[in-house]
Amino acid sequence: DAAATFLRIEFKNKLDQALQFFTETEANEVHAVVIFKVMSRMKNPICKNCQQSPCLNNNGITVENFVVGAEVINIKQKSPSFGWIVELVKTVGAQGAEFMGKRLADGNVSKFTLS
C-alpha cells in the first residue's frame, strides 16, 4: 500500500509512466507478482474507511469485512432522527452476527444486525 501510494504521487497517477519504470528492471516471477499487486493498488487504492480495494461502498457489513472505526450508513432505518451514519465499534452475538455501532448524530451506541 505504501509503495502504491508513493508511485501514485511520483508518477502523478499515470499508470503508463509507472509501467515504463517497472519495465526498466530485470524481470522474474517474484518481481512480476509484486509489480502486478502494486499496479493494481495504484488503480484501485485501499479505501481509508473500509480498508478494502476496491471500496465496499453499497455492500453490506459482514464478519469478514467488519472494520472497527469504519463509518457506514444504516440503510434499513431511514429516519434522520435515528442517525443514518454509524461508526463501527465491535462485533457481538453468535459468530459476530450483530455489531455495536456509535451513531455519529448523537454519539449513542446501539446494537445492529449484520447483513
C-alpha positions in Angstrom: 0.0 0.0 0.0 2.8 2.4 0.8 4.5 1.5 -2.5 1.4 2.2 -4.4 0.8 5.5 -2.7 4.4 6.5 -3.4 4.1 5.5 -7.1 0.7 7.4 -7.5 2.4 10.5 -6.2 5.7 10.0 -8.1 4.0 9.3 -11.4 1.0 11.6 -10.8 -1.5 8.8 -11.2 -0.2 8.0 -14.7 -0.1 4.2 -14.9 1.7 4.2 -18.2 4.7 6.0 -16.7 4.8 3.6 -13.7 4.6 0.7 -16.1 7.6 2.1 -18.0 9.5 2.4 -14.7 8.9 -1.3 -14.0 9.9 -2.5 -17.5 13.4 -1.0 -16.9 14.1 -3.6 -14.1 15.2 -7.2 -14.6 12.0 -9.3 -14.7 11.5 -12.6 -12.8 8.5 -14.3 -11.4 8.7 -12.7 -7.9 9.1 -9.2 -9.4 6.1 -9.9 -11.7 3.8 -10.7 -8.8 4.9 -7.7 -6.8 4.6 -5.4 -9.8 1.1 -6.7 -10.6 -0.1 -6.1 -7.0 1.4 -2.6 -6.8 0.0 -1.6 -10.1 -3.5 -2.9 -9.2 -3.3 -0.9 -5.9 -2.3 2.2 -7.9 -5.5 1.8 -9.9 -7.7 0.8 -7.0 -6.2 2.2 -3.8 -7.2 0.8 -0.5 -10.2 2.7 1.0 -9.3 4.5 4.1 -12.7 3.7 5.6 -13.4 0.0 4.8 -9.7 -0.9 4.3 -10.6 -2.8 1.1 -9.7 -2.4 -2.6 -12.0 -1.8 -4.3 -14.1 0.0 -1.7 -17.1 -1.8 -0.3 -19.4 1.2 -0.6 -23.0 0.0 -1.1 -22.2 -3.5 0.2 -23.5 -4.9 3.4 -21.3 -5.4 6.5 -20.2 -8.9 7.2 -18.0 -10.5 9.8 -15.2 -10.8 7.2 -15.3 -7.1 6.1 -16.0 -5.6 9.6 -13.5 -2.7 10.3 -13.6 -1.1 13.7 -13.9 2.7 13.3 -15.4 2.5 9.7 -18.3 4.8 9.1 -21.3 3.2 7.5 -24.9 4.2 6.5 -27.8 2.4 8.1 -30.0 1.8 5.1 -32.6 -0.3 6.9 -33.7 2.6 9.2 -34.1 5.7 7.2 -35.4 8.1 9.8 -33.0 11.1 10.1 -33.7 11.2 13.8 -32.3 7.7 14.2 -28.9 8.7 12.8 -28.0 7.2 9.4 -24.3 7.3 9.8 -22.8 4.8 12.3 -19.2 4.3 13.4 -18.5 0.6 13.8 -17.4 -0.3 17.3 -17.3 -4.2 17.6 -19.0 -7.4 16.6 -21.1 -9.2 19.2 -23.5 -12.1 19.4 -23.3 -15.6 18.0 -20.5 -15.7 15.4 -20.4 -11.9 15.4 -23.9 -11.7 13.8 -24.5 -8.4 15.4 -22.4 -5.3 16.0 -22.2 -2.3 18.2 -22.2 1.0 16.4 -22.0 4.6 17.5 -24.4 7.0 15.9 -22.5 10.0 14.8 -25.5 12.3 15.2 -25.7 11.9 19.0 -22.8 9.5 20.0 -25.2 6.9 21.3 -24.0 3.3 21.0 -26.6 0.7 19.7 -26.8 -2.9 18.6 -27.3 -3.6 14.9 -27.6 -6.8 12.8 -25.0 -7.6 10.2 -26.3 -8.1 6.7 
